[in-house]
Amino acid sequence: MSLDLGALADLDVVTPADAAPESWANGLGVTRVLAKRLAWRLSVAELRGRMPFSRFDGIDRVLIPLSAPSLALTLDGTEQRVTRERGIRFRGESRAIATADRGGTSVVNVMVKRALAVPTYRISVHRGTVAVDPAATVTVLLAGRATLDELPLPPGSALLQSTRPRRIECESAVIARFHILASGD
């Protein structure tokens, strides 16, 4: 059962299954918004074949492949491979076209209003117990098997910033930590 965005605002762990699918601004794709604040938005988008992205003036974007190890992204005419271990940050004004491998892929998509905040992120591989950084704005499981409080976390699960101590248990997991700081901080 998917929840509306208002209900998601009260959760500190959100999975892609919790969010209803929405059309992209350009109508060419589908996304699931996991969290939305004044300065930023986190979603999981589905890519099928060659897909031009919507243009977002004044927005900085971070894109990380979720269901595939990499994908091709053409930014302003230059193609590059974007990997799960590195992701990519780019301007929303860029002409961006993603090309997903056969069968499509899902991507983590963070959009930040440049006038309000600056996104930074770090991707790392973990085994065993992982303490969730309470200073991270959001922590996302990109790949692997993991649990939080004995509940399974599917890839794409987002742990929103919380003061309560939390630990992820995993055999092996790829995790992204996002820090979204107010401009000027």
N, C-alpha and C positions, 0 to 999 in steps of 0.2 A: 504494500500500500504506500503510495507516495503522499507526501505532506505538502501543504502550500508553504510559500516562503515565510509567511508570518509565523507559522508553527516551527519552522526550522530555526528561526532566530533564537529560540529558547534552548536548543540542543547544543551540547558541546562536542558530540560525535555525530557526524552525518555521513551516510553512505550514498552512492549514486542511486540506489534503489529507493531511498527516502525522498528523492526530488522528482517532481513531474517533468517530463520532457517539454522543452520550449523550442520554438523556431529561432534560428539565428536572425539577427537584424536584417540581413539580406535575403532571408527566406530559403537559403540553399542548404542548410544543415539543421541539426538538432543538438541541443545542449541541455544539461541538467545543472541548475544553479544550486550549489551546496551551501554557499554563504554569501551574503551581500551586506556591506556596510556603506557608510557615506563615501569613503575614499576608495574602496576596493570591492571586487567580486571574484569569487572562486567558482568555477564550473568544470564539468567534465563534458567535453564535446565529442560527438561521433563523426569520424571522417570516413568517407567512402569514395575511393578513386581520387580524381583531381577536383579540388574544391577551393574557389576563391573565398578569402575571409572578408568579413565586413570591415569597413574602414571606421576607426574610432579616433577622431581628432582629440589631442590632449590626453591620450591614454598610453601608459607603458604596459606592455604585455609580457607575460612569461608563459611559455608553452613547453610542456614535457610529455613525451609519449607515455601512454599508460599501458595499453594492451599489446604493444609491439615494442621491440627494443629500439627501433628508430623509424623515422619517416623523412621524406624529402620536403623541404620548405623553400620556396622561392620567394625571396624578399627583394623587391624593386629590381627584378630581372636576374638576380644571382641565386642559383640553387645551392643548397647545402643540406647535409644530413644532420638531423637533430636526434640525439640519442637520449635514452632514459637517464643515463648517468650524468649528463651535462645540461639538458634542456637548452632553452634559448630565451633571451630577453630582446624585445624589439619594440619599436614605436608603432602605435595604432594607426598612424598616418601612412605607414609603409604599405605598398601594394604586396599583399601576401597571398600565396597560393600553396596549399598543402597537397601533396600527392601521397595517399596511403597505399601501402602494399596490398596485395590480393586479400580479399576478405575484410578490408577496412581496419581501422584502429580507433581507439579512444585516446583523448589527450586531456591532461590537466591544463586549464586555461585560467590564469590569474590576470585580471585587468585592474590597473591602479590609475586613479586620476592624478596626473602629473603635478597639477597645481596644489594638491593636498598631501601627497605622500610619495615615498620612494620604496620600491620593492627590492629586497635582496633575498637570495635563497641559497641553500646548500643541500646537495644530494649526497647521500652516503649509504653504504651497505652495512647492515647490522646482523648480528647473531646473538641469541640469548635475550637477556633483559635490557630494554632500552628505556631510560628515563625520558619522559616527554619534557622538553625544555619549556618552562612556564613563561619565558620571555618571547617565545615564538608566537607570532600572530596566528599561524595555522601550521599544522603538521599533517602531511599527506602520505599514506602508504601507496607507493607506486607499484610495487611488485612483491610477491612472496606470500607466505602464510603467517598470519599474526593474530594475536588476541589482545584485548584490553578488558580487564576485569572478567576474564574467562569468556568473553563474547568474541566470536570471530569477526575480524575486520577484513572485508573484501578489498582488493585493490581499488583505489579511488576514494577510500574512506578518509575523511577530514576530521582532525581533532582540533577544535577551536581553542584559542587561548583560555586557560583556566588557572585559578590559583590552587586548585586541589592537586596534590601529587598524583601523577599517573605513570604507569609503566606498561610498555608494550612488550609482550612475550612473543618471540619469533624464532623459527628455525633459521631462516635467512630472509631478510627483507630489504628492499630498497625504499628509503624514506627521504622525503623532501621537507625541509623546514623553511618556512617563509617568515621573514621579518618585514613588516610593512610599517615604516616609520614616517611620522609627519614631516613634510618638507621643512627643511631648516633645522631638524634635530640632529 
